[in-house]
Amino acid sequence: MRKIIFRFSLINILLGIVLFLLYRVIIDRLNLPDTTTLEKFYTVMDVFMQVVLSSLYLVAIAVSSLLFFLNQIDRIRNNYYLSFLTFSGIPLFFVLFVGVNVALDIDQYDIIPSSIKMLLGFSILYLFCTVIEFLIFRSKIKKYN
């Protein structure tokens, strides 16, 4: 059982690293050349926001990967909903949090920064991957028992 849980945790960490690197590459490609002092200031602020969002994304993925090990506890592993929360609880919360912020930004300002759109997209992709991992994990648990 420990090998199965460790394998899924390792796959999730590798998936998180790949998504993080892809996120950083795409965000770095979005920077536009600046010409005026005000545009340079906006570029610096945008880079700062990208670093903060990237760090938040990386921390969320790391914590989510560590929660997989809670499935070693029989009570959590055998409960479908608790096991689902160890796989997809933090990504689901993150998607809801960023989604609400995007909805509020649309309502208030009628504009969404591209880095936040990217963060929401990659968060949804990561949530989708963790749900698939969870379903595969549940099928392996059924075979194991």
C-alpha positions as CSV (number, residue, x, y, z in Angstrom):
1,M,0.0,0.0,0.0
2,R,2.8,2.4,0.8
3,K,4.4,1.9,-2.6
4,I,1.1,2.7,-4.3
5,I,0.7,5.9,-2.3
6,F,4.3,6.9,-2.8
7,R,4.0,6.3,-6.5
8,F,1.0,8.5,-6.8
9,S,2.6,11.2,-4.7
10,L,5.7,11.1,-6.9
11,I,3.6,11.3,-10.1
12,N,1.7,14.3,-8.6
13,I,5.0,16.1,-7.7
14,L,6.3,15.5,-11.2
15,L,3.0,16.7,-12.7
16,G,3.2,19.8,-10.5
17,I,6.7,20.6,-11.5
18,V,5.9,20.2,-15.2
19,L,2.8,22.4,-14.9
20,F,4.7,25.0,-12.9
21,L,7.5,25.2,-15.5
22,L,5.0,25.4,-18.3
23,Y,3.1,28.1,-16.4
24,R,6.4,30.1,-15.9
25,V,7.3,29.8,-19.6
26,I,3.9,30.9,-20.8
27,I,3.8,33.8,-18.4
28,D,7.3,35.0,-19.4
29,R,6.2,35.0,-23.0
30,L,3.4,37.4,-22.2
31,N,5.6,40.3,-21.3
32,L,5.3,43.2,-23.7
33,P,8.1,45.7,-24.4
34,D,7.8,48.9,-22.5
35,T,8.7,52.3,-23.7
36,T,7.6,54.9,-21.2
37,T,8.3,55.2,-17.5
38,L,4.7,54.3,-16.5
39,E,4.8,51.2,-18.7
40,K,8.1,50.2,-17.1
41,F,6.5,50.6,-13.6
42,Y,3.5,48.5,-14.8
43,T,5.9,45.8,-16.1
44,V,7.8,45.7,-12.7
45,M,4.5,45.4,-10.9
46,D,3.3,42.7,-13.3
47,V,6.5,40.7,-12.8
48,F,6.1,41.0,-9.0
49,M,2.6,39.7,-9.3
50,Q,3.7,36.9,-11.5
51,V,6.4,35.8,-9.0
52,V,3.9,35.9,-6.1
53,L,1.3,33.9,-8.1
54,S,3.9,31.4,-9.2
55,S,5.1,31.0,-5.6
56,L,1.6,30.5,-4.4
57,Y,0.9,28.0,-7.2
58,L,4.1,26.0,-6.3
59,V,3.3,26.0,-2.6
60,A,-0.3,24.8,-3.3
61,I,1.0,21.9,-5.4
62,A,3.6,20.9,-2.9
63,V,1.1,20.8,0.0
64,S,-1.4,19.0,-2.2
65,S,1.3,16.3,-3.0
66,L,2.1,15.9,0.7
67,L,-1.5,15.3,1.6
68,F,-1.5,12.1,-0.5
69,F,0.4,10.5,2.4
70,L,-2.7,10.8,4.6
71,N,-4.1,7.9,2.6
72,Q,-1.8,5.6,4.6
73,I,-4.4,6.0,7.4
74,D,-7.0,3.2,6.9
75,R,-9.9,5.4,7.9
76,I,-9.0,8.1,5.3
77,R,-8.1,5.6,2.6
78,N,-11.3,3.6,3.0
79,N,-13.6,6.7,3.1
80,Y,-14.2,7.8,-0.5
81,Y,-14.8,11.5,0.4
82,L,-11.8,11.9,2.7
83,S,-9.6,10.2,0.2
84,F,-10.9,12.5,-2.5
85,L,-10.1,15.6,-0.3
86,T,-6.5,14.4,0.1
87,F,-6.1,14.3,-3.6
88,S,-8.2,17.2,-4.8
89,G,-9.2,19.3,-1.7
90,I,-6.5,22.0,-2.0
91,P,-6.7,22.2,-5.9
92,L,-10.5,22.6,-5.6
93,F,-10.2,25.3,-3.0
94,F,-7.6,27.1,-5.1
95,V,-9.8,26.9,-8.2
96,L,-12.7,28.3,-6.3
97,F,-10.7,31.0,-4.7
98,V,-9.1,32.2,-8.0
99,G,-12.4,31.8,-9.8
100,V,-14.2,34.0,-7.3
101,N,-11.5,36.6,-7.6
102,V,-11.7,36.5,-11.4
103,A,-15.5,36.9,-11.2
104,L,-15.2,39.8,-8.9
105,D,-12.6,41.4,-11.2
106,I,-14.9,41.0,-14.2
107,D,-17.8,42.5,-12.2
108,Q,-15.8,45.4,-10.9
109,Y,-13.3,46.3,-13.6
110,D,-14.4,44.4,-16.7
111,I,-10.8,43.3,-17.2
112,I,-8.7,40.3,-16.0
113,P,-4.9,40.3,-15.9
114,S,-3.5,37.7,-18.2
115,S,-1.4,36.2,-15.4
116,I,-4.5,35.5,-13.3
117,K,-6.3,33.9,-16.3
118,M,-3.3,31.7,-16.8
119,L,-3.2,30.8,-13.1
120,L,-6.9,29.9,-13.2
121,G,-6.4,27.8,-16.4
122,F,-3.4,25.9,-14.9
123,S,-5.3,25.4,-11.6
124,I,-8.2,23.9,-13.4
125,L,-5.8,21.6,-15.4
126,Y,-4.1,20.5,-12.2
127,L,-7.5,19.9,-10.5
128,F,-8.6,17.8,-13.5
129,C,-5.3,15.8,-13.3
130,T,-5.8,15.1,-9.6
131,V,-9.3,13.9,-10.1
132,I,-8.0,11.5,-12.7
133,E,-5.3,10.4,-10.3
134,F,-7.9,9.9,-7.6
135,L,-10.0,7.7,-9.9
136,I,-7.0,5.6,-10.8
137,F,-6.0,5.4,-7.2
138,R,-9.5,4.2,-6.1
139,S,-9.4,1.4,-8.8
140,K,-6.0,0.3,-7.5
141,I,-7.3,0.3,-4.0
142,K,-10.2,-1.9,-5.0
143,K,-7.8,-4.4,-6.7
144,Y,-5.6,-4.3,-3.6
145,N,-8.4,-5.1,-1.2
